[in-house]
Amino acid sequence: MSLLLCTQIILLAAYVITSAYFLKSYHKIQKALQWWSSRQSTKLFLEAEKIRDGLLQESFIIRRSLDLLTVKHPISSTKETQECLQKIDNFHHSLAKLSDRLFPASLQDSLPLAIECLLETWLISHPCQYFYIDMPGSWRHETAERSMIVLQALEELLIITVPEAVTPKSIYITLKQQENLAQLIVTISYPDVSTLTFYSHLAELDYLCESFRILTAGKCFYNSKNLNAVWYLCW
């Protein structure tokens, strides 16, 4: 056997061993990150449930007690009482918003509904000329952890690609399923080529796609057509 052939065999063996090592290492990292994400989602869920089952219920009882007090003693229903009622209402509303930010109540039952709730809040701070949401009436069962990752990825994608300084011409978001593949497609129409180019090639988007790919074992990629940036989140 020639020296060249021996060298090639040794290099090939080294390549196979190295590839196997890195593949094993990658799967180990992937499992670790998925475990971490699941743990964090569970913690957020439990904190949100504590607020809904505890503080929100208590604030409702206090509000109801004040209502009954003003009915029984209408003369004592002063301006101060009304201000107190208003503060309790504000407090209750803030708690509800906090619990939904931690872990949306709809997330366990319906991913499409959770997406619609997120976009409704997001639109208030990021208005655009045309905004379309196409969500299916029914959806397959998703674990709460997986739905949370998808929801967070969508929110981060919008924050990165549509900052407050940019007003897109239109945003179209659709959720669909083809056999066992779920797809969340975000199409953003920018006003000009330079804006499209800048907000489609930020380093943060590479990090986002890689994180989504690892945590869901899915795919996240992008293509452009005319002035449209089209993002695909598949799992």
N, C-alpha and C positions, 0 to 999 in steps of 0.2 A: 504494500500500500504506500502510495507516494506521500511525501510530507505535506503537500498542498491539500490532498484529500483528507488527511488526518486533521489538519488545521480546520478545514471546513466543517468536519464532523464535530469537532470540539466546540467551534463557534455556534453551530446549530444547536447542540445540546445545551450550551450556556444560554442561548436565546430562549429555548423552550423552558428551561428551569426558571429563568428570570421572569418570563411572561406568566408562568404558572404562579409564581410568588406574588407578582403584582396583582394578578387577577384575584387571588385569594385575599390579598390585603384590601383590594377595592371592595369586594363583597363584605368584608368585615367592617370596613368604614361605613358602607351603605347601611348595613344592619344597625350599626351603632347610632347613626344619625336618624334613622327611622324610629328607633327606640326612643331617642331623645325627643324627637318631635311629638311622638305619641304621649310621652310623659308630660310635656309642657301643655299639650292640648287638654289632657285630663285635668291638670291643675287649674287651667283657665275655666274649664267647665264647672269644676267644683266651686270655685270662687264666685262665678256667675250665679250658680244655683243657690249659694248662701245668701246672696243679695236678694234674689227673687223670693226665696222662701222665708227670709228673715226680715231684713230692713224694709223691703217694699211692703210686706204685709203689715209690719208695725206702723209704717207711715200712713198706710191706708186706714188702719184702726184709729190712729190719732185724728186723721182728717174726718172720719165718720163720727167720732166722739164730739168734735167741735161743731159739726153740722147739727147733731142732736141737741147740743147745748144751746145753740142759737134758736132752735125751734122751740125749746122749752122756755127759754128766757129771751124773747125777742128784744126786750128793752136793752139788754146788755150787749146786743149785737152792734158794737161800736166800730169805728174805723180801725182801731187797733186789732179787733177780732178779725176783720176782713183781711188786714195785712198779714196776720198770722196764718190765715187759711191760704193766702196766696204763696207765702213762703213754704208752707208744707207741700203745696202743689208743685212748686218749683223743685223742691227737694226730691219729691217722688219721681218727677220727670227726669231729673239728673241721675238718680239711681238706676232708673230703667235704661237710660242711654248707656250708662257705665256697664251694666251687666251685659247688654247687647254687644258692646265693644269688646268685652272680655271673651264672650262666647255667645253668638246669636241664638236666641231661643228656637228659631226655625231650623237651625243647622242639623239637628238630629233627625228631623222629619222630611225636609225638602231642601235640597241644594239649590234648585231654581229659585225658590222663595227667598232663601238667604242671600243669593246674588242680587235679586231685585231690591231687597232691603238695603244692602250695601250701596248699590248704585243710586238709590233714592237719596241717601244721606250724602253721597259723594257729589251728586249733581248740585247740591245747594252751595257748596264751596267752589265747584268747578263747572260753571255753566258753559254750555256750548250751543252753537246754533241749531244743530240737529243731533238728536240722541235717540237711538233705536235699541230696544231690548227684545230679543226673541228667545223666550224660554218655553220649554215643553210643558204641557199640562201635567204630565206624570214623568217620574224619573226612577231609575233603578235604585236599589238599596246601596247607599254609600256609608262607610263607617264615618263616625263624627270626626275622627282624626283626619281621614282623607279629605273630607269636605272642608275642614278648617284649612288645610294646606292649599287647596284650590282657591278658597276665598281670599286667603292672605296673598297668594301669588297674583291674583287678579288685582287686588288693591295696590300692591307694590308696583305692578306693571303700569297701572294708570298714574300712580304718583310719579314714576320715572319718566314716562313718555308724554304725559299731559300735565306739566306743572302749571301753577297759577298764572305764570307769565305768558303761557301759550293758550290761544283759543282756537281749537281745531274747527274745521268746517263741519265735520260730522264724526260721530262715533257709533259704531254698530257692534253690538255684542250678542252672540248667539251661543246657545248650548245645545248640542245634539249628540246622538249616539248612533254609531254604525256597527251593528253586531255587538261585539264585546268592547269596542273602542269608544270611549267618551271624548268629546272634543269641545273645548271652550275657545271660540274664535273671536278675537278682538280686532276690528278694522278701524283704523284711525286715519281720517283724511286731513292732511296738513295744508296750510295755505300756499306753501312754496317748497321748492326742491331743497333748499338749504336747511329749512326747518325739519323736513322729513329726514334728511341725511343725518343731521346732528342728533335728533332724538331717537334714532333707530340704531345708533352705533355706540351708545354709551357703555362703558365698562360694566356698570351695574347690571345691565341687561344680561351680560354673559354670566354673572354671578347668580342672577335670578333663575335663568334657564338651567344652570347646572344644579342649583339647589332643588328645583322642582323635579328634575330628572332623577336625582338621587333619592329624594324623599318619597316619590310616587312610583319609581321604576317606570316612568313614562317619558314623554318628550316635550320639549318646548323649543319652538323655532319660529323664524320670521321670514317673510318675503315682501317685496314691494311691487306695486303696479301703479304707474302714473304717479299720483301724489298720495297714494294709500299705503300705509304700513299695516300688514296683516300678521297678527301674532296667533300662533296655535299652541294651545296647552292640551296635550293628549295624555290619557292614562287608561 
